[in-house]
Amino acid sequence: MTVKRYELHEVQWSRVAPPLLPGKAGDPGRTGSDNRSSVNGCLWVLRSGAHWRDLPERHGKWKTVHRRFSRWCHAGVWERAFDALTSDRDNQHLMIDSTIVRAHQQAASGKGGQGSGAGADVD
């Protein structure tokens, strides 16, 4: 089986699935028979920037995948999974979200340096 874009490969899946994802045999409630497909669907939406309704059919119904994504967000499942994956120093897919990068306070004013902008003196 080849790994498609935005999907977890076998080693990543084995580190996340057995210990961290709800819906295993023995857990209360329904057994999540399609956890891997749902996880890969969530990753596809988050990495591609597409709308949930544009989720490829191979991942299941978009509404089901979105509902599972939301439940796992509130339960802290995603944080535990990403902590497990990012503990691997050879992971090639570590990213910094630009929303956590802070700019200096004056960077928000939009003013440039000396001699720039519409109000600059022209000789």
C-alpha positions as CSV (number, residue, x, y, z in Angstrom):
1,M,0.0,0.0,0.0
2,T,1.4,3.3,-1.0
3,V,1.0,6.3,1.3
4,K,-0.9,9.1,-0.3
5,R,-0.3,12.8,0.2
6,Y,-1.1,14.0,3.8
7,E,-1.5,10.5,5.2
8,L,0.4,8.8,8.0
9,H,2.8,6.1,7.0
10,E,2.9,2.7,8.7
11,V,5.4,3.6,11.4
12,Q,3.6,6.8,12.4
13,W,0.3,4.9,12.5
14,S,1.7,2.2,14.7
15,R,2.9,4.8,17.2
16,V,-0.5,6.6,17.4
17,A,-3.2,4.0,16.9
18,P,-2.9,1.4,19.5
19,P,-2.2,3.5,22.6
20,L,-3.9,6.8,21.8
21,L,-7.0,6.7,19.7
22,P,-10.4,5.9,21.2
23,G,-12.6,3.3,19.7
24,K,-10.3,0.3,20.3
25,A,-11.7,-3.1,21.2
26,G,-12.2,-3.0,24.9
27,D,-13.1,0.8,25.0
28,P,-16.6,1.7,26.1
29,G,-19.0,2.5,23.3
30,R,-18.6,1.7,19.6
31,T,-15.4,0.3,18.1
32,G,-13.9,2.7,15.6
33,S,-13.3,0.4,12.7
34,D,-12.2,3.2,10.4
35,N,-10.0,5.2,12.7
36,R,-7.1,5.3,10.2
37,S,-9.3,6.5,7.4
38,S,-10.8,9.2,9.7
39,V,-7.3,10.4,10.9
40,N,-6.0,10.5,7.3
41,G,-9.2,12.4,6.3
42,C,-8.6,15.0,9.1
43,L,-5.0,15.4,8.1
44,W,-6.0,15.8,4.4
45,V,-8.4,18.7,5.3
46,L,-6.0,20.4,7.7
47,R,-3.0,20.1,5.4
48,S,-4.8,20.9,2.1
49,G,-6.8,23.8,3.4
50,A,-9.9,22.5,1.7
51,H,-13.4,22.6,3.2
52,W,-14.7,19.5,5.0
53,R,-17.3,19.0,2.3
54,D,-14.5,18.5,-0.2
55,L,-13.1,15.5,1.7
56,P,-12.3,12.6,-0.8
57,E,-14.8,9.8,-0.5
58,R,-12.0,7.3,0.4
59,H,-12.0,8.8,3.9
60,G,-15.7,8.3,4.5
61,K,-18.5,10.8,4.9
62,W,-17.2,14.3,5.6
63,K,-19.8,14.9,8.4
64,T,-18.7,11.8,10.2
65,V,-15.0,12.6,9.9
66,H,-15.6,16.2,11.1
67,R,-17.7,15.1,14.0
68,R,-14.9,12.7,15.1
69,F,-12.3,15.4,14.6
70,S,-14.3,17.8,16.9
71,R,-14.9,15.2,19.6
72,W,-11.2,14.3,19.6
73,C,-10.2,18.0,19.9
74,H,-12.3,18.4,23.0
75,A,-11.0,15.1,24.5
76,G,-7.3,16.0,23.9
77,V,-6.7,13.1,21.6
78,W,-5.0,15.2,19.0
79,E,-2.5,16.7,21.4
80,R,-1.6,13.3,22.8
81,A,-1.1,11.9,19.2
82,F,1.0,14.9,18.1
83,D,3.1,14.7,21.3
84,A,3.8,11.0,20.4
85,L,4.7,11.8,16.8
86,T,6.9,14.9,17.6
87,S,8.9,13.0,20.1
88,D,10.7,11.4,17.1
89,R,13.6,13.6,16.3
90,D,13.8,12.2,12.7
91,N,10.2,13.3,11.9
92,Q,10.3,15.2,8.7
93,H,6.9,16.8,9.1
94,L,7.3,19.2,12.1
95,M,5.9,22.6,11.4
96,I,5.5,25.9,13.1
97,D,2.1,27.5,12.7
98,S,2.5,31.2,11.9
99,T,-0.2,32.1,14.4
100,I,2.2,31.5,17.2
101,V,4.9,33.7,15.8
102,R,4.9,37.1,17.4
103,A,5.9,40.3,15.7
104,H,7.2,43.4,17.5
105,Q,4.4,45.7,18.6
106,Q,5.3,48.4,16.0
107,A,5.1,45.8,13.2
108,A,1.3,45.9,13.3
109,S,1.1,49.7,12.4
110,G,2.1,49.1,8.8
111,K,4.5,52.0,8.8
112,G,7.7,51.5,6.9
113,G,11.2,52.8,7.7
114,Q,12.4,56.3,6.9
115,G,11.7,57.4,3.3
116,S,9.0,54.8,2.5
117,G,5.3,55.0,2.2
118,A,2.9,57.5,0.6
119,G,3.8,60.4,3.0
120,A,7.6,60.3,2.3
121,D,9.3,63.4,0.9
122,V,10.4,63.1,-2.7
123,D,13.4,65.1,-3.9
